Amino acid sequence: MMSEETAIRTIGIVKSFAGVQALRGVDLAVRRGEIHALLGQNGAGKSTLVKILNGVHRAGSYTGTILLGDKDVTFKSPLEARAEGVGYVPQEIEILEQLTVAENVFAGQMGLGRGLMVHRRTINQRTEAIFAEMGLSIDPRSLVAMLTAAQRHLVMIARALSMRPKVLMLDEPTASLSGTEVDQLFAMLRRLRANGTTMIYITHRLPEVIALCDRATILRDGRVVAEIDRAEFNEERIIYAMSGQKLQRLYPHHEAPANSDVLLRVRKLSVPGRFGVNRGVSEVNFDVRAGEIVGLAGLLGSGRTEILHAIYGRIPFSGDVSVAHHAKSVRTTSEARAAGIALLTEDRKRDGLLFNLPVGGNITIGNLQKFAHHDIISRSSEKKAILEAMRALNVKARSPQSSVAHLSGGNQQKLLFARVLMNGPRILLLDEPTKGVDASTRHEIYRLIVELADKGVALIVVASELEEVIGLADRCLVVADGRIVDEFKRGACDEERVLRSIASAQAAIASGAQMETNIGVCA
């Protein structure tokens, strides 16, 4: 009877890494045609379970049973999992930028290398059909390099759907999306559910679970600790099941000093737009004072990240970036570091962590001059600093020699914080500092941000969740289309005002563009 209702089921899944149990007999049952949330803190076992279901951890590396409907299945690779009807969309964007949208959707399915010709008209038509089912209007013939991050993620979902999966697993699908784009994604997932697609939805964002999902299974320490139906969804109950304790949901209290010194001064900052690479920034001006947390609020592609990267000297810009008590303007990353500026990048796996180095090496890389005497590194001094950093940030790893790949997302994020804080920066730029981390780690990061501000560090925070920017920042700058269009202090604003400011700015820009077009026609 269970098989008539269940799309996929695991029985007694046990998996260990180097003698440490990651999964301790996990039983999971996902009903046909539902969106099933898989929840848990970083390190709870979610990723390990998903990798078993996806064939990344091959059959034989774990014990237990997987049932796909009535069928007992084992997967030796992701290719076998896809062939059996299990699709997976990872959190990280994995696309081939110089191929078209259609070629990305059907990557790996076009018979290349087997003497078969790719019929572009056919894959374009099939891609259009998939997009129609998803409610999308992306041109299959356009290059993926020209798409926004949100559109690229939708292309990855289309790639998974092209195999007509019985079960589709989505890992943090909204991690890089703005509020409007999340709404569009949810509408698409509801259409897929209405058409009979079964989905496993992995996320740390509990409001999304409550808004979208039908049931939830919660893991803690490698075990299932709760199964909750939609009628019983409650944020506090879910948090308690995930952590074993009630968490304080409010942001830590912080008040910026009234008349502290200006540490960072940005004047007429402009970044040329390069479609598919960055969206451009125009004439941005602002100051950040010692002990102040400034938030950049805006939609994906608004120019928030470009502002941070320009200040850190990672991309070319015009204008002036100056730091108090530093002789010259900042133009390069080396000058930024010398001036006391540090940057925590958005994508820790592509742009932050070095997976060929262990935990300790990831903390000290870029900071080795602190442990060098006559160009010789003192390994004892380096190890001492690594252990102190791991303790200070509560990094959970067996030793400094542990593999970074085996750490949870939250502990990987803490490694990056340890690295950027090792030189004691005076100005800290944080791009999506809580991306892909659980509720408990997120709260730890909030406390760390406030503690740094209390010590006089000037911070700029970018986050896709407007609630997070508003909750953390002493002052918010609203960014739209590469410009600062509004500014407000703590307590003077909510998400509605931010979205209204963005909409007004976009309408004014559109009106101006239309006026220019009309002038051109008249001329």
ZIWO-V901229 format. One record per residue. N is the residue number from 1. RES is the residue in one letter. SS is DSSP state (H for helix, E for strand, C for the rest). PHI is phi as a letter, one per 20 degrees, with the letter a starting at -180 (none if undefined). OMEGA is omega as a letter, one per 20 degrees, with the letter a starting at -180 (* if undefined). Layout:
n res ss phi omega
N RES SS PHI OMEGA
N RES SS PHI OMEGA
This chain:
n res ss phi omega
1 M C none a
2 M H f a
3 S H f r
4 E H f a
5 E H d a
6 T E d r
7 A E e r
8 I E b a
9 R E b r
10 T E d a
11 I E c r
12 G E l a
13 I E f r
14 V E c a
15 K E b r
16 S E c r
17 F E c r
18 A C l r
19 G C n r
20 V E d a
21 Q E f r
22 A E e r
23 L E c a
24 R E c r
25 G E n a
26 V E e r
27 D E d a
28 L E c r
29 A E c a
30 V E d a
31 R E f r
32 R C f r
33 G C m r
34 E C d r
35 I E d a
36 H E d r
37 A E f r
38 L E d a
39 L E c r
40 G C q r
41 Q C f r
42 N C g a
43 G C n a
44 A C f r
45 G C o a
46 K H g a
47 S H f r
48 T H f r
49 L H f r
50 V H f r
51 K H f r
52 I H f r
53 L H f a
54 N C e r
55 G C n r
56 V C f r
57 H C e a
58 R C f r
59 A C g a
60 G C o r
61 S C e r
62 Y C b r
63 T E d a
64 G E p a
65 T E c r
66 I E d r
67 L E d r
68 L E d a
69 G C m r
70 D C e a
71 K E e r
72 D E f a
73 V E c r
74 T C c a
75 F C d r
76 K C e a
77 S C a r
78 P H g r
79 L H f r
80 E H f r
81 A H f r
82 R H f a
83 A H f r
84 E H e r
85 G C o r
86 V E d r
87 G E e a
88 Y E b r
89 V E d a
90 P C f r
91 Q C f a
92 E C f r
93 I C f a
94 E C c a
95 I C c r
96 L C d a
97 E C f a
98 Q C e r
99 L C d r
100 T E f r
101 V H g a
102 A H f r
103 E H f r
104 N H f r
105 V H f a
106 F C d r
107 A C g a
108 G C n a
109 Q C c a
110 M C d r
111 G C m a
112 L C f a
113 G C n a
114 R C d r
115 G C m a
116 L C d r
117 M C e r
118 V C e r
119 H C e a
120 R H f r
121 R H f a
122 T H f a
123 I H f r
124 N H f r
125 Q H f a
126 R H f r
127 T H f r
128 E H g r
129 A H f r
130 I H f r
131 F H f r
132 A H f r
133 E H f a
134 M H e a
135 G C m a
136 L C d r
137 S C c r
138 I C e r
139 D C f a
140 P C f a
141 R C e a
142 S C f r
143 L E f r
144 V H f r
145 A H f a
146 M H e a
147 L C e r
148 T C f r
149 A H g r
150 A H f r
151 Q H f r
152 R H f r
153 H H f r
154 L H f r
155 V H f r
156 M H f r
157 I H f r
158 A H f r
159 R H g r
160 A H f a
161 L H f a
162 S C f r
163 M C e a
164 R C l a
165 P C f r
166 K C f r
167 V E c r
168 L E d r
169 M E d a
170 L E c a
171 D E d r
172 E C l a
173 P C f a
174 T C d a
175 A C g a
176 S C d a
177 L C d r
178 S C e a
179 G H g a
180 T H f r
181 E H f r
182 V H f r
183 D H g r
184 Q H f r
185 L H f a
186 F H f r
187 A H f r
188 M H f a
189 L H f r
190 R H f r
191 R H f r
192 L H f r
193 R H f r
194 A H f r
195 N C e r
196 G C o r
197 T C f r
198 T E e a
199 M E c r
200 I E d a
201 Y E d a
202 I E d a
203 T C b r
204 H C d a
205 R C e a
206 L H f r
207 P H g r
208 E H f r
209 V H f a
210 I H f a
211 A H f a
212 L H d a
213 C C e a
214 D C e r
215 R E b a
216 A E b r
217 T E d a
218 I E d r
219 L E d r
220 R E b a
221 D C l r
222 G C m r
223 R E c r
224 V E f a
225 V E d r
226 A E a r
227 E E c a
228 I E c r
229 D E e a
230 R H g a
231 A H f a
232 E H d r
233 F C f r
234 N C b a
235 E H g a
236 E H f r
237 R H f r
238 I H f r
239 I H f a
240 Y H f r
241 A H f a
242 M H f a
243 S H d a
244 G C m r
245 Q C b r
246 K C e a
247 L C d r
248 Q C f a
249 R C e a
250 L C f r
251 Y C f a
252 P C g a
253 H C f r
254 H C b r
255 E C c r
256 A C f r
257 P C g a
258 A C f a
259 N C c r
260 S C f a
261 D C f r
262 V E f r
263 L E e a
264 L E c r
265 R E c a
266 V E d a
267 R E c r
268 K E l r
269 L E f r
270 S E c r
271 V E c r
272 P C f r
273 G C f r
274 R E c a
275 F C g a
276 G C n r
277 V C d r
278 N E b a
279 R C e r
280 G C n r
281 V E c a
282 S E c r
283 E E l a
284 V E e r
285 N E c r
286 F E a r
287 D E d r
288 V E c a
289 R E e r
290 A C g r
291 G C m a
292 E C d r
293 I E d r
294 V E d r
295 G E d r
296 L E d a
297 A E d r
298 G C r r
299 L C e r
300 L C g a
301 G C n a
302 S C f a
303 G C o a
304 R H g a
305 T H f r
306 E H f r
307 I H f r
308 L H f a
309 H H f r
310 A H f r
311 I H g a
312 Y C e r
313 G C m a
314 R C e r
315 I C c a
316 P C f r
317 F C b r
318 S E d a
319 G E o a
320 D E c r
321 V E c a
322 S E c a
323 V E c a
324 A C g r
325 H C m r
326 H C d a
327 A C f a
328 K C c r
329 S C f r
330 V C e r
331 R C c a
332 T C c r
333 T H f r
334 S H f r
335 E H f r
336 A H f r
337 R H f r
338 A H f a
339 A C e r
340 G C n r
341 I E e r
342 A E c a
343 L E c r
344 L E d a
345 T C f a
346 E C f a
347 D C d a
348 R H f a
349 K H e a
350 R H e a
351 D H c a
352 G C c a
353 L C f r
354 L C d a
355 F C f r
356 N C e r
357 L C d r
358 P E f a
359 V H g a
360 G H f r
361 G H f r
362 N H f r
363 I H f a
364 T H e a
365 I C g a
366 G C n a
367 N C c a
368 L H f r
369 Q H f r
370 K H f a
371 F H d a
372 A E d r
373 H E c a
374 H C l r
375 D C m r
376 I E d a
377 I E e r
378 S C e a
379 R H f r
380 S H f r
381 S H f r
382 E H f a
383 K H f r
384 K H f r
385 A H f r
386 I H f a
387 L H f r
388 E H f r
389 A H f r
390 M H f r
391 R H f a
392 A H f a
393 L C d r
394 N C l r
395 V C f a
396 K C e r
397 A C b a
398 R C f r
399 S C a r
400 P C f a
401 Q C e a
402 S C f r
403 S E f r
404 V H f a
405 A H f a
406 H H e r
407 L C e r
408 S C f r
409 G H g r
410 G H f r
411 N H f r
412 Q H f r
413 Q H f r
414 K H f r
415 L H f r
416 L H f r
417 F H f r
418 A H g a
419 R H f a
420 V H f a
421 L H e a
422 M C f a
423 N C e r
424 G C m a
425 P C f r
426 R C e a
427 I E c a
428 L E c r
429 L E d a
430 L E d r
431 D E d a
432 E C l a
433 P C f a
434 T C d a
435 K C f r
436 G C m r
437 V C d a
438 D C f a
439 A H f a
440 S H f r
441 T H f r
442 R H g a
443 H H f r
444 E H f a
445 I H f r
446 Y H g a
447 R H f r
448 L H f r
449 I H f a
450 V H f r
451 E H f r
452 L H f r
453 A H f r
454 D H f r
455 K C e r
456 G C n r
457 V C f r
458 A E e a
459 L E c r
460 I E d a
461 V E d r
462 V E d r
463 A C b r
464 S C f r
465 E C e a
466 L H f r
467 E H g a
468 E H f r
469 V H f a
470 I H f a
471 G H f a
472 L H e a
473 A C e r
474 D C f a
475 R E b a
476 C E d r
477 L E d a
478 V E e a
479 V E d r
480 A E b r
481 D C l r
482 G C m a
483 R E c r
484 I E e a
485 V E d r
486 D E a r
487 E E b r
488 F E b r
489 K E e a
490 R C g r
491 G C n a
492 A C d a
493 C C b r
494 D C c a
495 E H f a
496 E H f a
497 R H f r
498 V H g a
499 L H f r
500 R H f r
501 S H f r
502 I H f a
503 A H f r
504 S H f a
505 A H f a
506 Q H f r
507 A H f r
508 A H f r
509 I H f r
510 A H f r
511 S H f r
512 G H f r
513 A H f r
514 Q H f r
515 M H f r
516 E H f r
517 T H f a
518 N H f r
519 I H f r
520 G H f r
521 V H f a
522 C H f a
523 A C f *
